[in-house]
Amino acid sequence: MLNSLKIVLTFIVHVVEEVLTFDICNL
């Protein structure tokens, strides 16, 4: 349970970083 939660959090953080980087590049 805790291990899968950690994987999900890591995935979310990665997606957020990708989106932020994309937004910054678009400015």
N, C-alpha and C positions, 0 to 999 in steps of 0.2 A: 504493500500500500504506500508506504513512505517513499520507496524507491521509484515507483511510477509517478508519484507526485513531483518528485525531483526532476524526472525526465520531462514532464509536462511544463514545469516552470522554466527549465532550460530552453525548451522549444519556444515558449511564449517570449522569453527575453530575446532570443535570436530573431524572431519575427519582428518584434518591436524595433530592434536595432536596424534591421533591414529597411523597415518603413521609414524610420527617422533619417537614415542615410539617403534614401531615395528622395524624401521631401527636401532635405538640405541641398541636394544636387539639383533639384528642380527650381530652386529659388533664383 
